[in-house]
Structure formats: structure tokens, C-alpha cells
Amino acid sequence: MSRILLAEDDDSLRGFLARALERAGHQVTACADGEEAVTFLDEQWDLLLTDIVMPGLDGIEVARRAAAKHPGLRIMFITGFAAVALAAGDKAPAGAKVLSKPIHLREIVTEVERMIAA
């Protein structure tokens, strides 16, 4: 079972993502924002799944902090802003994947499993 740290400020999307990933056999810790997510960075994770645009700490900063603590951590961003998605590639830790919203839950689960297996 893989451990996923999820940071998403949209309450309903966070709930849907957490449930879909848990049904797929993953252990998920869901956080409402970047500040909450960084409080869990001392733990071991297989994947960080984070929205990019969030109040306070954005997903890019959460990913940078996570990658500094856990080199090689798999990181996946989700965002509803195309321009942010394009810019994220320049600012994000190496190897991070960016998915644009709207995205089907099944597609996210598939991409998560693909990244964890890699």
C-alpha cells in the first residue's frame, strides 16, 4: 500500500480524490491547504499530490519543501489554471507531473499508480 499526501483546498474535490485513491488501495492523508500539508512532511510518503493554486503556501512551495526533505519523492500537481500549469514545469522539482482540471477521478488514480510504479 502506498502512502499519499494530498493537498487540495477545494473541500469536495479533496474528498472525492481521497476516497477514489483509498478505494484503489492507497493510504491518503488529505490536507486543506499547503500549511497543513507541510506539517506532515516529516513522515515518509510515496507521492505528494497537490493543487498548485492554494491560499497561503501554494503547491509549488509545498513540493519544494517536500523534495528537499525527501529527494526522489514522486510529485504530481493538479491545477485548473492552464498558465499556471505551464509555468509549474519551470518552478517545480524535477520529475513532477502536472495534470490540468477538469480531470476524471479514474484518470488521476491511473496516473498516480503509474507514477508510483515507476
C-alpha angles and dihedrals in degrees: 000000000000124000117230127191108206123194116184126145095203104091098207095044090047090053094047092048094047093049094046092050092045090051087053089058102262128131107233131194106194121204128191095217146357095272091058092045094055090056087068097049094100089068124081116260134181093203141010111211110187142164111236100216111057133139114265110002110025124217094258091059092045089051093049092052092045093049091049091054096039113029109202094028110150111241129194125182127201121195141165093209115085094197090051090050091054093048093045092071090065096046103035127092114271115279096022116145124218122208121188123224135266091060130155115248091233090057092052091049090049092049092046092052091047091052094046091049093051 
